[in-house]
């Protein structure tokens, strides 16, 4: 068993160094808008099977995300994508009772800080999309390895890796929050101009999901990046309150995905996401890529709506 664990541990280091080298590569060769357009154009075709043209109006949801990544400079993105600073934004909008309890925020996680944490918790960097360290029993966790993995995340600029530039403006930290429960249901609300909303209900460690009309609870039977969850679920009793929260948190944005948890009737805000799947999320039904795109009234800065 020790040999197996040692073998698997190597993959983390391989993955970390691969991302670090990729960051250097992208920073060196794809630092300009023109270079990024070229890179995204190639990857977009590889991932989604159709073209994106930066000299034409974007039509699909994924195309509009790519335009946002390159040309949208809304300063709220770097605040609300910051898993630490967004807490203040949420507090001002809807109240602090919807925040997951925070145990620690630090520029670098130390063993001394670890020892003072409760037995279970969730630790993550504030400036990226993971990985997240879920610790259910601190006494059985590999302390040194988890601390090293989390601190190494601070060496990576997710804004460069994803070309979502607002992440580069985030002051990097490690945050530690309360562990809520096992197999938590994740409610991801895709909000368009704070009016049109499509819900994605995610289960089983993000492997299964399905999209819903949140007003009728009708299953729409498509998803992005997951297997369609065909199981029938009841609507949470306080779902109307969840919708109220989502509408309030989304009103400053043309598009945002608002993630909520509902734990035994207690609602928590997970995160706000502005570039779903970094604009490479393959829909199980491609028609919805166009429908989502039609919901989103994209308005970029006047200086760059279409790249000539």
C-alpha positions as CSV (number, residue, x, y, z in Angstrom):
1,X,0.0,0.0,0.0
2,X,2.9,2.4,0.8
3,X,4.4,1.8,-2.6
4,X,1.0,2.5,-4.3
5,X,0.6,5.8,-2.3
6,X,4.2,6.8,-3.1
7,X,3.6,6.1,-6.8
8,X,0.3,8.1,-6.9
9,X,2.0,11.0,-5.0
10,X,4.4,11.5,-7.9
11,X,1.4,12.4,-10.2
12,X,0.8,15.6,-8.1
13,X,4.4,16.8,-8.6
14,X,4.2,15.9,-12.3
15,X,0.9,17.8,-12.6
16,X,2.3,20.8,-10.7
17,X,5.5,21.1,-12.7
18,X,3.5,20.7,-15.9
19,X,1.2,23.6,-15.0
20,X,4.2,25.7,-13.9
21,X,6.0,25.1,-17.1
22,X,2.8,25.8,-19.1
23,X,2.4,29.1,-17.2
24,X,5.9,30.1,-18.3
25,X,5.2,29.0,-21.9
26,X,1.9,31.0,-22.1
27,X,3.4,34.1,-20.4
28,X,6.3,34.0,-22.9
29,X,4.6,33.3,-26.2
30,X,0.9,34.3,-25.6
31,X,1.1,37.6,-23.8
32,X,-0.6,39.8,-26.4
33,X,-4.3,39.9,-27.4
34,X,-3.4,38.8,-30.9
35,X,-1.4,35.8,-29.7
36,X,-4.2,34.8,-27.2
37,X,-6.8,35.0,-30.0
38,X,-4.7,32.6,-32.1
39,X,-4.2,30.2,-29.1
40,X,-7.9,30.2,-28.2
41,X,-9.0,29.8,-31.8
42,X,-7.0,26.7,-32.1
43,X,-8.0,25.2,-28.8
44,X,-11.7,26.2,-29.3
45,X,-11.9,24.1,-32.5
46,X,-10.1,21.2,-30.8
47,X,-12.4,21.2,-27.7
48,X,-15.8,22.1,-29.2
49,X,-15.5,21.1,-32.8
50,X,-16.6,24.5,-34.3
51,X,-14.9,27.8,-35.0
52,X,-14.6,31.1,-33.2
53,X,-13.9,34.3,-35.1
54,X,-12.7,37.3,-33.2
55,X,-13.7,39.7,-36.1
56,X,-17.4,38.6,-35.9
57,X,-20.1,39.0,-33.3
58,X,-20.0,36.0,-30.9
59,X,-23.1,33.9,-31.1
60,X,-22.8,30.9,-28.7
61,X,-22.3,30.9,-25.0
62,X,-18.8,29.6,-25.2
63,X,-17.8,32.2,-27.9
64,X,-19.1,35.0,-25.6
65,X,-17.1,33.7,-22.7
66,X,-13.9,33.9,-24.9
67,X,-14.8,37.5,-25.8
68,X,-15.3,38.3,-22.1
69,X,-11.9,36.7,-21.2
70,X,-10.0,38.9,-23.7
71,X,-11.9,42.1,-23.9
72,X,-14.1,42.6,-20.8
73,X,-12.4,44.7,-18.0
74,X,-15.1,44.8,-15.3
75,X,-13.2,45.4,-12.0
76,X,-15.8,43.5,-10.1
77,X,-14.6,40.2,-11.6
78,X,-11.4,40.2,-9.7
79,X,-13.2,41.0,-6.5
80,X,-16.0,38.4,-6.9
81,X,-13.7,35.7,-8.3
82,X,-11.6,36.1,-5.2
83,X,-12.9,33.4,-2.8
84,X,-11.9,35.6,0.1
85,X,-12.9,39.1,-1.0
86,X,-16.2,37.9,-2.4
87,X,-17.3,37.3,1.1
88,X,-17.6,41.0,1.7
89,X,-19.5,41.4,-1.5
90,X,-22.0,38.7,-0.5
91,X,-22.3,40.2,3.0
92,X,-23.2,43.6,1.6
93,X,-25.7,42.2,-0.9
94,X,-27.6,39.6,1.2
95,X,-26.0,39.3,4.7
96,X,-23.3,37.3,6.3
97,X,-25.6,34.5,7.4
98,X,-25.2,33.0,3.9
99,X,-21.4,32.7,4.2
100,X,-19.7,29.4,5.0
101,X,-17.9,29.9,8.4
102,X,-14.3,30.9,7.9
103,X,-11.6,29.4,10.1
104,X,-8.4,30.9,8.6
105,X,-7.0,33.1,5.8
106,X,-3.3,33.2,5.3
107,X,-0.6,34.2,2.8
108,X,1.1,30.8,3.5
109,X,-0.3,27.8,5.4
110,X,2.0,26.6,8.2
111,X,2.1,23.5,10.3
112,X,1.4,25.6,13.4
113,X,-1.7,27.0,11.8
114,X,-2.8,23.5,10.7
115,X,-2.5,22.2,14.3
116,X,-4.9,24.9,15.5
117,X,-7.6,24.1,12.9
118,X,-10.6,21.9,13.9
119,X,-10.6,18.2,13.0
120,X,-12.5,18.7,9.7
121,X,-12.4,21.6,7.2
122,X,-12.1,22.6,3.6
123,X,-8.9,24.4,2.5
124,X,-8.3,26.1,-0.9
125,X,-6.5,28.8,-2.7
126,X,-8.6,32.0,-3.3
127,X,-7.4,32.7,-6.8
128,X,-8.1,29.6,-8.9
129,X,-10.6,26.8,-9.6
130,X,-8.9,24.2,-7.4
131,X,-7.9,21.6,-6.5
132,X,-9.7,21.9,-3.1
133,X,-8.5,19.9,-0.1
134,X,-11.4,18.3,1.8
135,X,-10.2,17.2,5.2
136,X,-12.7,15.1,7.1
137,X,-10.4,13.8,9.8
138,X,-7.2,15.8,10.4
139,X,-5.7,13.0,12.4
140,X,-5.7,10.7,9.3
141,X,-4.6,13.4,6.8
142,X,-1.1,13.8,5.4
143,X,-0.4,17.2,6.9
144,X,2.9,18.0,5.2
145,X,1.7,16.9,1.8
146,X,-1.6,18.9,1.9
147,X,0.2,22.0,3.2
148,X,2.8,21.7,0.4
149,X,0.1,21.2,-2.3
150,X,-1.9,24.2,-1.1
151,X,1.2,26.5,-0.9
152,X,2.3,25.4,-4.3
153,X,-1.0,26.6,-5.8
154,X,0.1,30.1,-4.7
155,X,3.0,29.9,-7.2
156,X,0.6,29.6,-10.1
157,X,-1.1,32.5,-11.9
158,X,-4.4,31.1,-12.9
159,X,-5.1,34.3,-14.9
160,X,-2.3,33.3,-17.2
161,X,-3.2,29.6,-17.3
162,X,-6.8,30.2,-18.1
163,X,-6.5,33.5,-19.9
164,X,-9.1,34.8,-17.5
165,X,-7.0,37.9,-16.8
166,X,-9.0,39.1,-13.7
167,X,-7.5,36.2,-11.7
168,X,-4.1,37.7,-12.1
169,X,-5.2,40.7,-10.1
170,X,-6.1,38.7,-7.0
171,X,-3.8,38.7,-4.0
172,X,-3.1,35.0,-3.5
173,X,-4.1,33.4,-0.2
174,X,-5.1,30.1,1.4
175,X,-8.5,30.1,3.0
176,X,-9.9,27.4,5.3
177,X,-13.7,27.0,5.8
178,X,-16.1,24.8,7.7
179,X,-16.7,21.3,6.2
180,X,-20.4,21.2,5.6
181,X,-21.2,17.5,4.9
182,X,-20.6,14.5,2.7
183,X,-22.0,14.3,-0.8
184,X,-23.2,17.9,-0.7
185,X,-25.6,18.9,-3.5
186,X,-24.4,21.9,-5.5
187,X,-26.9,24.2,-7.1
188,X,-25.3,26.2,-9.9
189,X,-27.5,29.0,-11.2
190,X,-26.6,30.3,-14.7
191,X,-27.9,33.9,-14.6
192,X,-28.3,36.0,-17.7
193,X,-28.8,39.8,-17.2
194,X,-30.3,38.8,-13.8
195,X,-33.5,37.8,-15.6
196,X,-33.1,34.4,-17.4
197,X,-31.9,31.7,-15.1
198,X,-31.1,28.0,-15.8
199,X,-30.2,25.8,-12.8
200,X,-27.6,23.0,-12.9
201,X,-28.0,20.5,-10.0
202,X,-24.8,18.7,-9.4
203,X,-24.4,15.4,-7.4
204,X,-21.8,12.8,-6.6
205,X,-18.6,14.8,-6.6
206,X,-19.5,16.7,-9.8
207,X,-19.8,13.6,-11.9
208,X,-23.6,13.8,-12.5
209,X,-25.7,16.8,-13.2
210,X,-28.8,18.0,-15.0
211,X,-30.2,21.4,-16.0
212,X,-33.5,22.6,-14.7
213,X,-36.0,25.4,-15.4
214,X,-35.9,26.8,-11.8
215,X,-39.4,28.2,-12.1
216,X,-41.2,25.0,-13.1
217,X,-38.5,22.5,-11.8
218,X,-38.7,20.9,-15.3
219,X,-35.6,18.8,-16.1
220,X,-34.1,20.0,-19.4
221,X,-31.9,16.8,-19.8
222,X,-28.6,18.3,-20.9
223,X,-25.4,19.3,-19.1
224,X,-21.8,20.4,-19.7
225,X,-18.8,18.3,-18.9
226,X,-20.7,15.7,-16.8
227,X,-23.0,12.7,-17.2
228,X,-26.7,13.5,-17.3
229,X,-28.3,12.7,-13.9
230,X,-31.6,11.0,-14.7
231,X,-32.7,10.6,-11.1
232,X,-35.7,12.6,-10.0
233,X,-35.2,15.1,-7.1
234,X,-37.6,17.1,-5.0
235,X,-37.2,20.9,-5.1
236,X,-35.8,22.2,-1.8
237,X,-38.5,23.6,0.5
238,X,-36.8,27.0,0.6
239,X,-36.0,27.1,-3.1
240,X,-37.8,30.4,-3.5
241,X,-35.4,31.9,-1.1
242,X,-32.5,30.5,-3.1
243,X,-33.9,32.2,-6.2
244,X,-34.1,35.5,-4.3
245,X,-30.5,35.2,-3.3
246,X,-29.4,34.4,-6.8
247,X,-31.2,37.3,-8.4
248,X,-29.7,39.7,-5.9
249,X,-26.1,38.4,-6.4
250,X,-26.4,38.4,-10.2
251,X,-27.9,41.8,-10.8
252,X,-24.5,43.5,-11.4
253,X,-23.5,41.2,-14.2
254,X,-24.7,40.3,-17.8
255,X,-23.8,36.7,-17.0
256,X,-22.6,35.0,-13.8
257,X,-23.0,31.5,-12.4
258,X,-24.0,31.7,-8.7
259,X,-23.3,28.5,-6.8
260,X,-25.4,27.7,-3.7
261,X,-25.4,24.9,-1.2
262,X,-28.5,23.8,0.7
263,X,-27.6,21.9,3.8
264,X,-30.7,20.7,5.8
265,X,-32.5,23.9,4.9
266,X,-29.5,26.2,5.5
267,X,-28.4,28.1,2.4
268,X,-24.7,28.9,1.8
269,X,-23.1,30.8,-1.1
270,X,-20.4,28.7,-2.7
271,X,-18.8,31.0,-5.3
272,X,-19.5,33.3,-8.3
273,X,-18.1,32.2,-11.7
274,X,-17.8,34.5,-14.7
275,X,-16.2,32.2,-17.3
276,X,-17.9,28.8,-17.0
277,X,-15.4,26.0,-18.0
278,X,-13.2,28.8,-19.3
279,X,-15.4,28.9,-22.4
280,X,-14.6,25.3,-23.4
281,X,-17.6,23.5,-21.8
282,X,-19.0,21.0,-24.3
283,X,-22.8,20.8,-24.0
284,X,-24.3,17.3,-24.3
285,X,-26.9,19.0,-26.6
286,X,-25.0,21.6,-28.7
287,X,-28.3,23.5,-29.3
288,X,-28.1,24.8,-25.8
289,X,-24.7,26.4,-26.5
290,X,-26.6,28.6,-28.9
291,X,-29.6,29.1,-26.6
292,X,-27.4,30.1,-23.7
293,X,-25.7,32.5,-26.1
294,X,-29.1,34.0,-27.0
295,X,-29.9,34.6,-23.4
296,X,-26.7,36.6,-22.8
297,X,-26.8,40.2,-23.9
298,X,-23.0,40.8,-24.2
299,X,-21.8,44.4,-24.0
300,X,-18.1,45.0,-24.0
301,X,-16.2,48.2,-23.6
302,X,-16.8,50.6,-26.4
303,X,-13.1,50.4,-27.4
304,X,-13.4,46.7,-28.2
305,X,-16.6,45.1,-29.3
306,X,-15.3,43.5,-32.4
307,X,-11.6,43.1,-33.1
308,X,-10.9,44.6,-36.5
